[in-house]
Amino acid sequence: MHSLPYWRLAFFYFVYFAVIGGLSPYWGLYLEHIGLTPKLIGVVMAIPMLTRIVAPNIWGWVASRTGKPLQVMLFGCVGAALCFIGVIWRKDVAGLIAFTLAFSFFWNAILAQFEVLTLGYLKDTPEKYGQIRSWGSIGFVLVVAGLGVVFDYLPIYLLPWCIFFFLIAILIAAFSLPNDSAARGSQTKTSFVAALKQRKVVYFLITVFLIQFSLGIFHAFYSLYLDYYGYSKTAIGSLWALGAIAEIVLFMSMPALLRRFSINWLLGLAIVTTALRWFLLGAYPQLLWVVIIAQLFHAFTFGLTHAVAIEFVRRHFPGSAQSQGQSFYSAIGFGASNALGSLAGGVIWDVSVGLLFNAALLIVMFAGAVHVYQMRSSQAN
């Protein structure tokens, strides 16, 4: 009987999402600071998402073939830290794109395999995933709020060095993890392709793809959007932190929610609240109290969608298909969707800033239509 390495898993989530806390709210502002146009910002911000289409599937295949997700993850941690040195070093567009591409390839080896390890340790209590994952949101909150204050007084030019510090912390966290044999256990052979071909899996992934497509617009341009309407960096950081705090509450509540409600019902709730969030941001960006309410819905837009997706993949990609299943979800649910959102956001911004979240709303409405169709089809069968 192996005990759950709770705090080592929690610390890894904490520092991993500390990096996201530096990148998501502030990277666009940093790129603007070094002279990139909105379209180029959209391109650079899309690179990690574009590599996430391919890279997680490559790493997932390697992990499945070798049966060593921890070693694959460690390799990704080392490669990401080394490549980010190039991101710090190069400020020209070609160099920045090249090193961002290399960094992203290794970065995308990490999370999907760590999710597999975490679920492996949880074994018969997967509903506790949200409680451990909430430490990632805590790391995100602290870094977002802290950097918001810091960059009101210090130049945002220092941002890459802050991120590099957390990448080193990820290395320390990764090498502190125990051997993954206890997490792997005995795995039954399951066909990834057969699991992927299930009708309900296809419709579920399409729905999640569309929700994350709208989130891609948000992630790439929310900070610039708020800056455009006159919000300070402290306010921007505080709003990002508020969304992550709401996400923490949601993650902590997931065991009870999964016991009480079906996955379809919870995904429907995520769609409705996401649509309301984008409507509020598009219609009332200058009203702080409205923006605050909209940001609280991040608990459902990202938190609920992600927690439900992790549980869905766990149920429908069992045994040896789990690594590839989580990697494929990462590629579809974050990579392709977020990349398209980032690129689309850059184009929409040049046309009209005010249209940004109206476009996101239309995308989520389409997700709702797909979800309703899937549920009706399931009932008919």
Disulfide bonds with the S-S distance in Angstrom:
none
